[in-house]
Amino acid sequence: MFEKILIANRGEIAVRVARTARLLGIKTVAVYSEADRGALHVESCDEAYLLGAAPPRESYLRGERIIEIAVRSGAQAIHPGYGFLSENEDFARACADAGLVFIGPPPAAIRAMGSKSESKRLMAAASVPLVPGYHGEDQDDALLHAEADAIGYPVLIKASAGGGGKGMRVVERHEEFPAALGSARREAKSSFADDRVLIEKYLSEPRHIEIQVFADTLGNAVYIFERDCSIQRRHQKVLEEAPAPGMSPERRAQMGSAAVAAAQAIEYVGAGTVEFIAEQSGTFYFMEMNTRLQVEHPVTEMITGLDLVEWQLRVASGERLPLLQDQLRIRGHALEARVYAEDPERNFLPSIGGIAHLRTPSPAAAVRIDTGVREGDEISAYYDPMIAKLIVHGEDRPQALRRMADALTHYQVVGVNTNLEFLHRLVTHPAFAAAKLDTGFIGRHQEALLPKNVAPDATVVASLALAELEFARAAARRVAQSSGEPNSPWFAADGWWLNSDNHRIFSFEYQGKPLLVTVHFCGTSYLIDLPEISLSATVAAVGEGLRVNLDGEEFLCHCVRSGEDRILYRQGRAWRFRHLDALTHAGDSGGGGGHLTAPMSGAVISVLVKVGDLVSAGQALLVMEAMKMEHTIVAPGPGRVLRIAFGPGDQVKDGVELLELAAAEAA
C-alpha cells in the first residue's frame, strides 16, 4: 500500500479521497489554485502546494506542475478524482514516466474510451448495441448537417471527448442545426480542448442507466450493480439512485456482463462506469465509458457497504479486488441529490458569491454529506457550482425517498441561490415516487417543479413576524445582561405602547411588495394582524428554530438574518423577505427597458452584433460563459443596438449592463 499520495483535484472529491486515505494510514498532498487558498480540501490534507492562478488551465490542468509537486513531496501515486486530468491519457502516461502510479486505468484504456467516436467503433466490433448515429472522423460542418438529416430529427450533438453534458445540444429541426453545432463546438473546446462531435438519434423518454465496473491487474473484473441517472437538466445529472427502479435480476446480469466485457476488451484496471441509454421497454444501447470514479459513486457505496476509493487504492497498489462477483450483494436503496449553487428559476444559471449561512442535516448512518465548502467560503466562477452531494439510504425506495425529503428540509444555504427547493419538489413529486423515470422528466413536469410567482401565505408572513420578534427579544436580553441594570424596563421587548395595547409593528418586503404585520401581546400568546386575516399564535424556540402554532396548526420553521434579508425556511421551502423600517416602505425601482444585463457572472465569449444594427425579437446578441456553460443574450423585441459595454474575453459580474437597445419605435 502507498505511504503518500497526491490528490490532483479540488472540492468535495478531494476531501472524500483524503478521508479514505486517512483511514488507511496514507499521507495526502493537496494542490490548490489562488482562488482555493484556505479551501476545505487544502485543510483536509497533510500538506498542500500552490498550483497557480484561478483559471483551471493555469492551475488544476497543469499536469507537469502537478507531477513536479508529487515528486518533490515524496508522493508515490496521484489520485486524479474526476474532471480535470482524470481522463487525460497524456497525464496518465507522464505519471508513469515520472515513476508515479496513476490511480486510474492504463493510458491505452483511457485512449480507447476517451473518444466517444472511437469507443462506439470498439463496441460495435464487440457486438454491443449502439444508438443509430454518425461517429466518424470527418468533422466537416456540411457533412455533419447532412448526417443529421439522414438520421432524422430530433438528433443529439455530443462532444466526442466530453462528459457531464458539456458540448451537448438537442436539435429539433434542420434549420436549427448550424447554430447548435457552433455552440456545442465552442463549449467542447472550452471544456475539453477538443471540438470534435458525434451525432446520434435522440430517443424519446429514455432512461440513463450506468454500470459500475472494477478490474484489477490480475485479470479479475466485476460489475458492482447499476445506478439510474435519468433525472437530468441540460443533460447534466441532478439526482441518482441505486439500484435502478424496476431492474430485473436477469436484465441486471445482462447489462453487467456487457459492461464487464467492455472493460476487459480494453484491458481495463480500476474503477470505471459503462453508461447505457435504455428504452422504457428495457432495450439498452451503449453510450460511453467513463474511465474514472463517478460523481454519483456514493449511492453504490451505500447499497453495498463498500468504499470504492479504498478499492481504487488497493488495486492501484497491485492488490487483488477485495471481493469477486458472487460475493457482492445489494442492500436497500440509496439516493444522491446534487446541491448546486444555481438558480432553477433562471434556467439553472450558476450562482456566484459567498456562503453567508450554511446548515446541513445531521450526518448519520443513513444520511451522508460529501462537500468541499463551509460557511464563509466562496462559490467561484471558475469551477463547477456544486456545493455538496446529499446521499441517503433506506431499507427500500419509499423509505429512502422519505429520508431524502426530510434531509432537504434541514439543508440551509444563504448567500447564493441553490436548487434545494427544486430538489425537494422533485423527490416528493408523485411521478418520481412512482418511478416513472426518463431523461425528459424535469421538462415534462416543469410547471410543478418550477412553479411561477408563488406568493407566501398568511402563515409564512406570520411566522416571519414571530421570528423577528424572537430576534428582538434575544437582542434585548443581550443588551440587558451586559448593562449594569439587567432588570430595567427599558430593556423590555414587550411591545408596550402608551394608551394602547402592547404590540409591535413589523414591515417587510417580498418581491417589491410591502407587507405590514402587527403583533399584539396577549399574555403568553399573540394576535397577529395581517391585511386580510388575524391569527392567534404561540411560539417557542427549539434549538436554532421555532415551533409555531397558528390557529391550532403547529409546525417548525427557521429564520436566518443576512443584512436586511430575512430567509424563512418551512417545509422544504425558503422564502426571502427584506426587513424594512416600520414607518417606510422603500423599494428598488425597476430597470429601464432596453438595458440588457448579465444573468450571471462570467466571461463574454462572442458579440454577435455591432452598434447601429437593427435586431428582431429573439435574435442572439451576445454569448456568455460561466463554469464552462454558455448562455445566449437575446433581444427582447425589435430595436436598434445603441451601445455594447463589453467585448470578447471581458469578465463581467451578475447584473451589469451588457448592451443597450432602442425600441423599434425609437429606432
N, C-alpha and C positions, 0 to 999 in steps of 0.2 A: 504494500500500500504506500501511497505517496506521503511524504512528510510535509510538503508545502506546495500549494497550487496558486496560480494567479487567476482571478476571475475577470475576464475581459468583457465586462458589461456593467450595467448600472441598474438602479431601481430595484423593484421587488425581486427579480430573478437573481440578482447578485446577492441580495440579502438572504434569499432562500437557499442558494448554493452554500453560502458561508455557514448557515445554520447546520446543514448536514455535515459539512467538513468539520465543524467544531465537535459534533457528536462523535466523529470518527477519530478525533485527535489530530486532525490535519490543520496546519497553519495556513492562513489565507492572506493573499495580497490583493488589494483593491487598486483600481485605476480610476481616475476621475478627470472631468473637464473643469474649466474655470467656473462654469455655472453650477457645478456639483460640489464645490468646496463645502465641507461640513454635512454632506448628504448622509442619509441613513446607511447606505451601503458602504460608505467610507468608514463610518464608526463601527460597522459590523465585522470588519476585517482586522487582522493583527497589524498590518502595515498598509500604507497607501502611497501612491505616486501620481503626480500631475501628468496628464497627457498633453493638454494644450487648450486652445480656446473652445468656446461652447459648441460651435457647429460640429456635427459628427465627423465630417471629413478632416477636421483639424484636431480630433480627439479620439473618439471610440472607433473610428475606421482607420486609424494609423497603425496598421499591422506591424510594421517594422519597429515602431516605438514601443509597442506592447511587448514584442519579443525581447527587445533590448532590456526592458524593465524586468521581465521574467528571469532572464539570465542573470542580471545584476542582483536581483533579490534572492537568488538561490532556489527559485521555484522549479519543480520538476515537470509540471504539467500546466496546461492552460484550459480552463473551462470557459467556453465562449457564450454560455447562456443561449438566448435566442435573439434573432435580429442581428444587426451589425455584421460581425465577421463569422457568425456561427455556421453559415453555409458557403463560405468562401474557400474554394479549392486551393487557391494560391497561398492563403494564410495557413491552411492546414499543412501544406507541403513545407512552407517556410518554418513552421514549428518543428517539424521532423528534422529539417536541415540544421536547425539550431540545437538539436539534441533534446527537444522538449516533446512531451506527449500531448497531442491534441485530443482532448476528451470529447471525442466525436468519431464519426466514421472515417474511413480512409479517403484520401483525396480523390481516388478514382470513383468511389461511390458518390461523392458529392458532385463530381463532374457528370456522372451518368444521370443523376436525378435533378441536377441544378438547372437544366434547361427543360422546360415543360415540353417543348417540341421533341427533344431527344428522348425524354422519358416515355412519351407516348409511342415512339417508334419501338423502344425496347419492350414495352408492354404488349404492343401489337404482335411482336415476334414471339412473345411468350403466351399468346392467345388470351390475354386479359381483355375483357370487353371495353371498348372506348366509345365516348360520345362522338357522333359524327362531326368532323371539323377539318380545318386546314392547319397542319403543324410543320409546314415546310420552311426551308431556309430563305427562299426568295421573299424579301420584305418590301417589294415594290408596292406603293400605295394603291395603284390601279389594280394590280393583281389581287391584293387583299380584298379590295372592294368587290371585284368580280367573284372571288371565292365566297364572300358573304352572301352575294346574290344567289350563287349556286346552292349554298346550304339552305337558304330560306330564312326569312326573319321571323321572330327575333333571333339575333345572334349575340354572342358574348365575346368581346375583345379582352384578351388576358395577356398581361406581361409575361413573356416567356421565362424570364429569370425571377419572377416575382412571387409574392405571397402576401397574406394579410389584407387582401382586397385592393392593394396598391396597383395602379395601372390597369384597372378593370372597368369596363363600361358595357352596359347593355344597350344594344341598338335595336330599335323597334322598326325603323323604316329605312329604305335605300338612301334617301336624301340626308339622313342624319349621320351616315357612316363617316364621311371625311372629318367632320368636327370631332366626333367621338374618338376616332383614331388618333388625331393630333393630340388631344387631351391625354389619352391613355399613354401615348409615347412619351410625352413630357413628364408625366408622373412616374413612369417606369424608369426613365433616365435619371430623374432626381433621386428615386428610392434605391435603384439597383445598378446605376451606371450602365444600363443596357436597355435600349428602347425597342428590342425585338418583341413581337407579339405573335399570338396564335388566335385563330378564330374557331369558335365552336357553336354548335346549335344550342340555343338557350332553352332548357327544359322547363315546362310549366309545373309548378308545385313539386319540385324535387326535394328530397331530404339530403342533408350533408352528413355523412357518417364516416368516421375515420377509425382506423385500427391502430392501436399502439403495438409496435413490434420492438423486439430486443434481440440482439445477437452478440455472441462473444467471439473471441479469437480462436476458439477450439472447435468451431463448426456447429455450435448449438444455437438455435433460434426459436423464439416463441412469440405468440401474439397474446397481449395482456388485455384482451377484450376490446370493446368498442366505446366510442363516445358519439353522441348525437350533437352536432354543432349547427343545426338548421336555423336557429334564431340569429339573424344577421341584419345589420343595417349598413348600407353602402358596401356590401359584400365582406364586411368585417364581423367577426363573431361577437355576440353580445352575451349570450348565455349558453353554457354547455352542460350536458348531463351524461351520466353513465350509470347503468348500461342504457343503450338506446331503447326507448319505449317500443313495445311490440316486436322486439327482435326474438325470433325463434332460435332454439339451440342449433337447429340444422343450418339456418342462414348465417348465424354467428360463426359456426365452424367453416362454412363455405367461404365467407369473406375473410376470416382469419387465416385460413390456409392459403388463399390467394395473396394476402399481404406478406406472409412469410416467404412464399415462393418468389415474390418480387424482391424482397430483401436478399434472399440467397442468390438470386440471379446476378446481383452486382457485388456479391461477397461483402455484404453489409456488416458493420460492427457498431455496437452501442444502441442508443435509443433512436427510434425513428417512427414516423407516422405515415401510414398509407391512407390517403384520402379518397373516398368514393362519393359519387353522386348517385342517389338511389331514387327510382320512381316509387310512387305510392304502392305499386304492385309488388315491390321488393326487388325488381330488376336493378342491378347496380353496374356502374361504369367507373373505371379508374380515372381519377382526376390528376393526382400528383403525389409525390412522396416528399415529405419534409424531413430532411436529413439532420434533425436536431430534436431537442426536447421541446414540446409544445407548451404554449401559454396555459392550456387547459389540462395539463398533466395531473393537477391535484385531484380531479374527480376520479381518475383511475386509481390514484393512491388511496382515496377514501373508501373505495369499494373493494380494495384488495388488501389493505393494510401494509402495502409496500412503500418504500422510499426509492423512487426512481432515480434520484440524484445519487444515492448510495450505490445503486446498481451501475450507474454510469462510471463512478469512481472505481468500483471493483473490476468491472470489465476492462476499463482503460489501463488498469494496472496488471492485466493479464489473468485475472481470476475467471473461473467458470461462472455462468449465470447462477445466481443463488437458488433459483427454482426452475424446473422444467415444466413443459406444458401440462402434464397430468397432475401437477402439484398446485396449479393456480385455481383459485376459487373467487366467485363473486359474492359479496356480502352487502345486501341492501342497495340503496340508491343514493347518488350524490349529484348535487347541482353546483355550478360555479357561475356567479354573476360578476361581470367586469364593471367595476365602478370607475367611470370616466369623468374627467373634468371637461364637460361639453354641455351644449345647450340643445336638448332634444327639440324644443320648440322652434329652433332656427336651423333645422336640418342637421342637427348633431354637430354643429360647428364647435371646434375646440374652444375651451375657456381658459384663459391665461391669467395668472395672478397668484397672490399669496393665500395660503390656507390659514385664515384667522381663527377658526374654531374647528376642532375635529374630535368627534366621539364615535366610538365603534361599539358594536355588540360585544359582549364579553366572550373571548375565545374559550372553547370547551372541546371536549372530545368530538362533538357533533358540529362544531362551528369553528372554522379556520379562516384566518385573515392573512393573506400574503400581501405585504405592502412595502413600498420603498420610500414613503413620505411620512412626515409627522406634522403636528400643528406648528405653524410658523414657516414651513417650507414653501418654496415657490414652484408652481407649475409653469415650466418654461415653454417658449415657442419652438425650441429646438428638438424636443423629444416627444415621444408618444404621450398622450394626456391621461394614461391610465393611472388612477390613484391607488387602486388595490384590487385584489381578487377576493371575493367573499365566497367561501365554499362551505356547504352544509351537507350533512349525511343523515339519512333516515333509514328505518327498517324497510320501508317501501317508498315508492314515489310520492304518494299523498302526504306521508309524514315529512319527507324532505321538502316538499312544497310549502307546508305549513311553517317549517323551521326557517326556510328562506324568507318567507313573507314577514315573519316575526323579526328576523335579524335585520332586514331592511328598514323596519320601522325604528330600530335603535341606532341607525347609522346617520350621523350628522356631519355635514361639511359646510362651512361658511367661508366665503371669500372668493370662491369660484362657483360657477354653475356646474351642476352634476346631473347624471342620469338616474339618481336614486329613486325619484318618484316614478319615472318611466319603468324602471325595473320592477318596482312594487306592483304597478298596474299589470305588467307583463306576467309575473308569476301568479297573480290572482285572477287572470283572465280565464273565463270558463273554457275557451277553446284550448288554451295551453294546458289547463288542468286535465282536459280530456285527451291530451297528447295528439291533437290534430296539428302536426308539425310539418312545415316546409320552409324553404328559404324566403318565400314571399309573405310569411306570417305577419311581420310588422307592417308592411304596406297594406295588406288586406284589412287589418284591424286598426289602422292608423287613427280613426276617429275616436275609438275607445282608449287607445294607448296614449294619444296625444290630444286630449280634449282642448278646445279653444275657449278662451275667455271664461274660465270657471271662477266665479266670484266667491269669496269666503262667506259662509252663512253666519247667522247671528251667534251661534255657539263658538265659532272661531274668534270673532271680534270680542265677545265677552271674555273668553279665555285670555286673550291678549291683554285686556284691561286688568284682569286679575293678576296676570304675571307682572304687569308694570307696577301694580300696587305692591306686590311682594318685593320687587326690586327696591321701591321707595322705602318700604319698611326696613329692609335689610340695611340700606344705606343710612337710615336714621339711627338704627341700633349701633352701627359702627361709629358714627359721629358721637353719639351719647356716651359710649364706652370709652372713647378717647378724651372726653371732656372731664372737667372737674365736677360736674353735676349730672350724672347719668340719669337721674330721675326727673330732670327738669321737664315741664310740659312743653317747652319749646322744641323738644326733640320728638314729640309725639307725631305719628303719621296716621292720625285717626280721622282726618278729613274734617276737622272742626270748622264751622262757619258761624259767624255772628248772625243771630236772628234767623237761623235756618237749620235744617237737619244736617248732621255730619255727612259730607260727601266729597268726592274727588272727581274732577273733570279731566279726562284724557282725550287728546286729539292725535289721530293717526292719519296716514295717507296710504291708500292702496291703489297702485297703478294710476296715480294722479288724482284720485278721488278722495276728498277729505272725509274722515269718519270721526264723529264726536260721540264719546261714551261717558255717561255719568254713573259713578258707583256710589250708591247710598249705603252707609254703615247701619246695620240693624243688629246690634249686639255681636253675636258670633257669626252672623251671616250677612249677606249683602243683597241689595236690589240693584240690578244693572239696567239702566235705561238706554236703549238704542233707538234710532229714529222710528222704527216700525214695531218694536216689541220690547217688553220688560221681562227680565228673567230673575228668579231668585237663585242665589248661588252660595256655595261654600267652597273653600279652597284649603288645601293642606300641602305642605312641602313633603315630597317623597324623594330623598336623595337630591339629585340636581333638577328633578322635575316637579310637577304639580299634579295632585289629584283634585280634579274639579268636578263639582256636582252642579248641574244647571237644570232646574225644574225636575229633579229626580233622575236625570241622565248623568251617569258618572263615568269618567274616563281620565286617562293620563295624558299629559301634554308636557312640552318642554319649550321654553323660550330662550333664545340666545340674543344678546345685545352685541351689536357691532357698529360703533359710532351711533348715528341716528337710526340705523336699521334695527328692526326687530324681526327675528325669524321664529315663527311659531311652528313647532313640529307636532303633528297629531295624525295618528292612524296612517302612517306612511306618506304623509304629505307635508311639505314645508311651505308655509305662507310667509311671504316677505312684505313687511309694512315699514313705513317710515314714521318715526315719532316726531310730532310737531309741538311747538308751543301751544298751549291750550287756547290762547287768545288770537292766534293767527292761523291761517291755512295757506302757507306758502307752497307753491308748486312750481315745477320746472316747466318752462314754456316749450312747446313742441318745435321741432326743427322745420325750417322753411322748405318748401317744395323745390325740387330740382337739385338739392345738395345731397349727393350720394356718399355715404360714409362707409368706412371699413367695418365689415361684420365680425372681424376677428383681428387679432394681432398677427402679423406675418410679413411676408415679402411680396412685393409686386413682381410678377414674372413676365407679364406681357400687357402692353397697352394696345388695344385694337382699333382705336380711333385717334383723331387729331383735332385740335381746336378748330372750330368752324364747321365740322362735319354735321350733316343732318342725320339723325338716327330715328329708328322706328321702335315702337314698344316691343320689349323683349330682346332687342339687339344686344349682343355681347359687347361690352365696352372695355373691360379690364379683367385680367385674371390674377388672382392672388394665390399664394401657397402658404400653408402653416402646417407643421408636423407632417410634411410630405403629402398633404391633401390639398387639392385645388378647389377654389371657389370662384365662380364667374360672376362679375358685377354686370347686371343688365339694365337697360333703360326702362324706367317705369312707364314711359309713354313717349310719344313722338316729340322731338325737340332738336335743339342745336347745342353742340358742345361749346361752352363758354370758357372753361378752364380745366386744366389737368394738373393736379397738385404733385403727382409723383410719377416716376419713370421706372422701367425695369431694373430690378436689383435693389430698389429702395425698401427699407424696413418701415412699416407703419404700425401704429397702435390701434386697438379696437376703438371705433367711434370717430376717428379723424376723417376729415373730408377728403375724398379722393378726386371727385370730379364735380363740376357744376354744369347743369343743363338749363337752357332756357326752354320754357314750354313752347309747344307748337305755335300758339297764338303770338307769343312774344317774338319767336324766331321769324 
